[in-house]
Amino acid sequence: MFFFPQSAVNEFQVVRSGAGADIGRTAAGFVNVVTKSGTNETRGDAFYHNRNRKLTSADAFDQNLNDPQIVITGFGTLGGDTGRPRVFKNTRTQVTNNLTRVSGRTELKVGIDFNLTDAQQQRESNTLGRFDYTSLANYLAGNVSRYRQTVAGFDPDDLIYRGTQKELGIYVQDTVRLPQVTLNAGLRWDGQWNPQPTQPNPVLAAISTIPNDHSMWQPRLGMAWDVRGNARTVVRASAGLYNARTPANFFQRVFTDNGLTTVAVDSRTDPRILGWVAGGKALEMLPAVTAIPAQRVFGFAPEFQNSTTLQSAVLLDQQLTERTMVSIGYVNAQSDHLQRRLDKNLGAPTPNAAGLPIYPATRPNTAFAQIEVNESLAQSDYNALVLTATERRGRLFAQVNYTFAVNKDDDSNERNFSRETTLDVFNPGAEYTYSKQDVRHAFNISSVVNLGYGITFG
């Protein structure tokens, strides 16, 4: 993430050996940016990006079609999508200040970064209703076999998540440049203050609070060694901790799915619902006399915290000719406190003949169906060998990359909204194996040609 406007960028370079405390908290890729020279004068820029929908063609099938879904056994599905409508909006306000002091071979940096993110998300499932028919003949005759819908318990606006997340980051970093060695050491602290449900369910008080995280201390070290002093053979090494933020996608269901703000109704629980929706229209509000089935609810474990990644890397760059360079590197990323969601309303399972867990038919808390709790106990381990060859010839720049990697974890979900994949919730560590994101071999070639007159092609 850049903390300055794009007009200030003069050139940039991809960083392959870790990053200092000033970069931020992500453990992904990094980019060095060289800004244009300037003064202490106050200047400003304004940008307007026009992405008018009128300039694009309409979707052939409107994904946010505001009609109920019709499922006909043996025929197909008509109408809307039970996962729609979806709306994702956020407004982010950032205030940042960085100070650099250069003295001889030492460069000291300190900085502060504050982010205020207002998010709005509409992703509640089945709000438009779902009609089930056992056959095409029953559909044509209007004989509904089952109807399901999620309706607001109090106010239709409760179907939409609205919340504000606050983040504060402070760092200090020192870089020392010796004749053939550059050393840097830094420390970063981040705090995250999360929004809280506006209508929490008092019965679920233990899991209704979204924990803040004020303990994200992230030390980082780096080194670059010019082996012969001629910049042709360079060894780079780095290690550091990186904390990742928890996205609002996890927050929504604690706001909207607590058994009060929204309610899932089913004609199998209350057959009278079939008469209320006989005209093919979804329920606008929950009828006061409706019999309600046990609800699926969501929450956060009180000890939940943001994930932490220990990333280390070592890289050897070798200049073969004036135009050709090759490099070989090793990268390791060990992540702890990764998010995982488990159904806590299950009795201890009994393994069947195949070793699969079979849970009791009756839930411990019969007032609810699934009680889905976000925890931060998952982990992963990524190891990679990276080979790169770079060629510069005239106006041509070409690069070839190959990565051999092994990625293991005990939960591969990426901001999972609904599905829970853990087989044995009493032993989630047994899920540890090759990750869903495990890509053993990756090979790519890229090139850029300078056509002149400020035009490049690649």
C-alpha positions in Angstrom: 0.0 0.0 0.0 1.4 3.4 -1.0 1.1 6.3 1.4 1.5 8.9 -1.3 -0.3 9.8 -4.6 0.6 8.1 -7.9 1.9 11.3 -9.3 4.8 11.2 -6.8 6.1 7.9 -8.2 9.3 8.1 -10.3 10.1 4.3 -10.5 9.5 1.1 -8.5 11.2 -2.2 -7.8 9.9 -5.5 -6.6 11.3 -6.6 -3.2 12.1 -10.3 -3.0 13.7 -10.6 0.4 11.3 -9.3 3.0 10.4 -5.8 4.2 11.1 -3.4 7.0 8.9 -2.1 9.7 7.8 0.9 7.6 6.2 -1.3 4.9 3.1 -2.4 6.9 1.8 -5.6 8.2 1.2 -7.8 5.2 3.4 -10.8 4.6 2.7 -10.9 0.9 4.8 -9.2 -1.9 6.5 -5.8 -1.5 7.5 -3.0 -3.9 10.2 -0.4 -3.4 9.1 3.0 -4.8 11.4 5.9 -5.6 9.5 9.2 -5.5 10.3 12.3 -7.5 12.4 15.0 -5.9 10.5 17.7 -4.2 10.6 20.5 -1.6 8.9 21.3 1.6 6.3 23.3 -0.3 2.7 22.3 0.1 1.2 20.8 -3.0 -1.8 18.7 -3.9 -3.2 16.4 -6.5 -6.7 15.4 -7.4 -7.8 12.2 -9.3 -11.1 11.2 -10.6 -11.6 7.7 -11.9 -14.8 7.3 -14.1 -16.1 3.8 -14.2 -19.6 4.6 -15.4 -21.8 1.5 -15.7 -23.4 3.0 -18.7 -20.2 2.4 -20.6 -20.3 -1.3 -20.1 -22.8 -3.9 -21.4 -25.5 -5.2 -19.1 -25.2 -8.6 -17.6 -26.9 -11.3 -19.6 -28.3 -12.7 -16.4 -28.7 -10.1 -13.6 -26.9 -11.7 -10.6 -28.8 -9.4 -8.3 -32.2 -10.2 -9.7 -34.8 -9.4 -7.0 -36.9 -12.5 -7.5 -37.2 -15.7 -5.4 -35.4 -18.8 -6.4 -37.5 -21.7 -7.8 -36.0 -25.2 -7.6 -37.8 -27.9 -9.6 -36.6 -31.5 -8.9 -35.7 -33.2 -12.1 -35.9 -30.0 -14.2 -33.7 -27.2 -12.9 -33.6 -23.8 -11.2 -35.4 -20.7 -12.2 -35.5 -17.1 -10.9 -33.1 -15.5 -8.5 -30.1 -16.6 -6.5 -30.4 -17.5 -2.8 -26.9 -15.9 -2.3 -28.1 -12.5 -3.7 -28.4 -9.6 -3.6 -24.8 -8.7 -2.7 -23.5 -5.3 -2.0 -20.0 -4.4 -0.8 -19.1 -0.8 0.0 -16.4 0.8 2.1 -15.0 4.2 2.7 -11.5 4.4 4.0 -9.9 7.4 5.5 -6.1 7.3 6.1 -3.8 9.7 7.9 -0.1 8.9 7.8 3.1 10.7 8.6 6.7 9.5 8.2 9.9 11.1 9.3 13.4 10.2 8.0 16.7 11.3 9.5 19.9 10.6 7.5 23.3 10.9 9.4 26.4 9.5 7.7 25.8 5.8 7.1 22.7 5.7 9.2 19.1 6.3 8.2 16.5 6.4 10.9 12.8 6.2 10.1 9.8 6.7 12.4 6.2 6.9 11.3 2.5 6.6 12.2 -0.4 5.4 10.2 -4.1 5.7 11.1 -6.9 4.1 9.1 -10.7 4.5 9.6 -12.8 2.1 7.4 -16.5 2.4 7.2 -17.9 -0.8 5.7 -21.3 -1.8 4.4 -22.0 -5.4 3.3 -25.2 -7.0 2.1 -24.7 -10.8 1.8 -27.4 -12.4 3.8 -28.5 -15.7 2.2 -32.0 -16.5 1.1 -33.6 -13.1 1.7 -35.6 -13.3 -1.5 -37.1 -16.7 -0.7 -36.8 -20.2 -2.2 -39.7 -22.3 -3.5 -39.2 -26.0 -3.9 -41.3 -28.2 -6.2 -41.0 -32.0 -6.4 -41.7 -32.1 -10.2 -42.3 -29.9 -13.3 -46.0 -30.9 -13.1 -46.3 -29.7 -9.6 -44.6 -26.4 -10.6 -47.1 -25.9 -13.4 -50.0 -26.7 -11.0 -48.6 -24.4 -8.3 -48.1 -27.1 -5.7 -45.2 -25.9 -3.5 -43.6 -28.6 -1.5 -41.4 -26.4 0.6 -40.6 -22.7 1.2 -37.6 -21.1 3.0 -36.6 -17.5 3.6 -34.5 -15.3 5.9 -36.4 -12.3 7.1 -35.6 -9.4 9.4 -36.5 -9.9 13.0 -37.1 -6.2 13.7 -36.0 -3.9 10.8 -35.2 -4.7 7.1 -32.0 -2.6 7.5 -30.8 -5.3 9.9 -30.1 -7.5 6.8 -27.2 -5.1 6.0 -24.0 -5.0 8.0 -22.7 -1.6 8.8 -19.6 -1.1 10.9 -16.4 1.0 11.4 -13.0 -0.5 11.9 -10.1 1.6 13.4 -6.4 0.8 12.9 -3.3 2.5 14.3 0.3 1.6 13.3 3.5 3.0 14.7 7.0 2.0 13.6 10.7 2.7 14.0 13.4 1.4 11.7 17.2 2.0 11.5 19.3 1.2 8.4 23.1 1.2 8.5 25.1 1.1 5.3 28.7 -0.2 5.6 31.1 -0.6 2.7 29.9 -4.0 1.7 27.0 -4.7 4.0 23.6 -3.0 4.6 21.8 -3.8 7.8 18.3 -2.8 8.9 16.3 -3.5 12.0 12.9 -2.3 12.9 9.9 -2.7 15.2 6.3 -2.1 14.3 3.2 -2.1 16.5 -0.4 -2.2 15.2 -3.7 -2.0 17.0 -7.1 -2.9 15.6 -10.4 -1.7 17.1 -13.4 -3.7 15.7 -17.1 -2.7 15.4 -19.5 -4.3 17.8 -23.0 -5.8 17.1 -25.8 -3.2 17.6 -28.4 -5.8 18.7 -26.5 -8.6 20.4 -28.3 -11.7 21.6 -28.0 -11.8 25.4 -28.2 -15.6 25.3 -25.0 -15.6 23.3 -23.2 -12.9 25.3 -20.0 -15.0 25.6 -19.5 -15.0 21.8 -21.2 -11.7 20.8 -18.2 -9.4 21.2 -15.7 -9.0 18.4 -12.3 -8.9 20.2 -9.9 -6.0 19.5 -6.3 -6.7 19.0 -3.7 -4.4 20.6 -0.8 -6.8 20.8 0.6 -6.9 17.3 4.3 -6.4 17.9 6.3 -7.1 14.8 10.2 -7.0 14.9 12.0 -7.3 11.6 15.6 -7.7 10.5 17.3 -7.5 7.1 20.8 -7.8 5.6 22.3 -7.3 2.2 26.0 -8.3 1.6 28.0 -7.4 -1.5 30.4 -10.3 -1.3 33.2 -8.9 -3.5 32.4 -5.3 -3.3 31.6 -5.0 -7.0 27.8 -5.4 -6.8 28.0 -8.6 -8.9 27.4 -11.1 -6.1 24.9 -10.1 -3.5 23.5 -12.2 -0.6 20.2 -11.0 1.0 18.6 -12.3 4.1 15.6 -11.2 6.1 13.2 -12.3 8.9 10.3 -10.7 10.6 6.8 -10.9 12.0 3.7 -9.7 10.1 0.2 -9.4 11.4 -2.8 -9.4 9.0 -6.1 -7.6 9.7 -9.4 -9.4 10.1 -11.8 -8.6 7.3 -15.3 -7.3 7.8 -16.6 -10.3 5.9 -16.3 -12.3 9.2 -18.0 -9.5 11.2 -21.2 -9.4 9.2 -22.7 -12.7 10.4 -22.1 -11.8 14.1 -24.3 -8.7 13.4 -26.9 -10.3 11.1 -27.1 -13.9 12.2 -27.5 -14.1 16.0 -31.0 -15.5 16.2 -32.6 -12.1 16.7 -31.7 -9.6 13.9 -32.6 -12.1 11.2 -34.7 -15.3 11.3 -34.7 -18.2 8.9 -38.2 -19.6 8.5 -39.2 -22.9 6.9 -42.6 -24.3 5.9 -41.6 -27.7 7.3 -41.6 -26.0 10.7 -44.7 -23.9 10.0 -46.8 -25.2 7.1 -49.0 -22.0 7.2 -46.1 -20.2 5.5 -47.1 -21.9 2.2 -50.4 -20.0 2.4 -48.7 -16.7 3.1 -46.5 -16.9 0.0 -49.1 -18.5 -2.3 -48.9 -15.5 -4.7 -45.2 -16.2 -5.4 -44.0 -13.2 -3.4 -41.5 -13.4 -0.5 -42.4 -12.4 3.0 -41.7 -8.8 3.7 -41.7 -9.1 7.5 -41.9 -12.0 10.0 -45.5 -12.8 10.9 -45.9 -12.6 14.7 -47.5 -16.1 14.9 -44.8 -17.9 12.9 -43.3 -21.1 14.4 -39.5 -20.6 14.1 -37.0 -23.5 13.8 -33.7 -23.5 15.7 -31.5 -20.9 14.2 -27.9 -21.1 12.9 -25.9 -18.3 14.8 -22.4 -16.9 14.6 -19.9 -15.4 17.1 -16.3 -14.9 18.0 -14.2 -16.7 20.6 -13.2 -14.2 23.4 -9.5 -15.0 22.8 -9.6 -14.4 19.0 -6.7 -12.4 17.6 -5.3 -11.4 14.2 -3.0 -13.9 12.4 0.8 -13.8 12.7 3.3 -14.8 10.1 7.0 -15.4 10.7 8.5 -14.9 7.3 12.2 -15.5 6.6 14.1 -15.5 3.3 17.6 -15.8 1.9 18.5 -14.9 -1.7 21.7 -15.0 -3.8 21.9 -12.6 -6.8 24.6 -13.2 -9.3 25.5 -10.9 -12.2 26.7 -13.1 -15.1 27.2 -10.4 -17.7 26.3 -6.7 -18.0 22.9 -7.8 -19.3 22.2 -11.1 -17.5 21.5 -11.8 -13.8 20.4 -15.0 -12.1 19.2 -15.6 -8.6 18.3 -18.4 -6.3 16.4 -18.0 -3.0 14.5 -19.8 -0.2 11.4 -18.4 1.4 9.6 -19.8 4.5 6.4 -18.4 6.0 5.0 -19.9 9.2 1.5 -18.6 10.1 -0.2 -19.0 13.4 -3.6 -17.7 14.8 -5.2 -18.1 11.4 -9.0 -17.8 11.4 -11.1 -20.9 11.5 -14.8 -21.3 12.2 -16.2 -24.4 14.1 -19.7 -25.5 15.0 -19.6 -25.6 18.8 -23.1 -27.1 19.2 -22.1 -30.7 18.6 -21.7 -33.6 20.9 -18.6 -35.7 21.0 -18.5 -37.9 17.9 -18.1 -41.6 17.5 -15.9 -42.8 14.6 -17.5 -45.2 12.1 -15.8 -48.1 10.4 -14.1 -45.8 8.0 -12.8 -43.6 10.9 -15.2 -40.7 10.1 -16.7 -38.9 13.1 -20.5 -39.5 13.6 -22.1 -36.9 15.8 -25.1 -37.5 18.1 -28.5 -36.6 16.5 -29.4 -34.2 19.4 -27.4 -31.0 19.9 -26.2 -30.0 23.4 -28.1 -26.7 23.1 -31.4 -27.5 21.6 -32.4 -23.8 21.4 -30.0 -23.3 18.4 -28.9 -25.3 15.4 -25.3 -24.6 14.5 -23.4 -22.3 16.8 -20.5 -21.2 14.5 -17.6 -19.6 16.4 -14.7 -17.8 14.8 -11.4 -19.0 16.4 -7.8 -18.1 15.7 -6.1 -21.5 16.2 -5.4 -22.6 12.6 -1.8 -22.7 11.2 0.1 -23.1 8.0 3.7 -23.6 6.8 5.0 -22.5 3.4 8.4 -23.4 1.9 9.6 -22.3 -1.5 12.7 -22.5 -3.7 12.7 -19.6 -6.2 14.9 -19.4 -9.3 15.0 -16.3 -11.5 16.9 -15.2 -14.6 16.8 -11.6 -16.0 18.0 -10.3 -19.3 18.3 -6.7 -20.5 19.1 -6.2 -24.2 18.6 -2.9 -25.9 15.0 -2.0 -25.4 14.0 -5.4 -24.3 13.6 -6.6 -20.7 12.8 -10.3 -20.1 12.5 -12.4 -16.9 12.0 -16.1 -16.3 10.8 -17.4 -12.9 10.4 -20.9 -11.5 9.1 -21.7 -8.0 9.1 -25.1 -6.3 6.9 -24.8 -3.2 5.2 -26.9 -0.5 2.3 -25.4 1.4 0.6 -27.2 4.3 -2.1 -26.1 6.8 -5.0 -27.3 8.9 -7.6 -24.9 7.4 -7.4 -23.6 3.9 -10.4 -21.3 4.0 -10.1 -17.8 2.5 -12.7 -15.5 4.2 -15.2 -18.3 4.3 -18.7 -17.0 4.6 -20.9 -20.1 5.0 -19.2 -23.5 4.5 -17.5 -25.3 7.4 -15.1 -28.0 6.2 -13.6 -29.4 9.5 -14.7 -33.0 9.9 -13.9 -33.4 13.6 -14.5 -30.1 15.4 -13.0 -31.8 18.6 -9.7 -32.4 16.8 -9.2 -29.8 14.1 -5.5 -30.4 14.1 -6.1 -33.7 12.4 -6.9 -31.6 9.2 -3.2 -30.7 8.8 -2.1 -31.7 5.3 -1.3 -30.1 2.0 -3.1 -26.8 1.6 -5.8 -26.1 -0.9 -3.4 -23.3 -2.1 -0.5 -25.8 -2.5 1.0 -25.2 -6.0 4.0 -27.4 -6.3 5.5 -25.9 -9.5 5.0 -22.4 -10.9 6.7 -21.2 -14.1 6.3 -17.8 -15.8 7.9 -15.7 -18.4 7.5 -11.9 -18.7 8.9 -9.3 -21.0 8.7 -5.5 -21.6 9.7 -3.7 -24.8 10.4 0.0 -24.8 8.9 1.4 -28.0 10.2 4.9 -27.4 8.2 8.1 -27.0 7.3 7.0 -23.5 5.5 3.9 -24.7 6.2 0.4 -23.4 4.6 -2.9 -24.5 4.6 -6.1 -22.4 
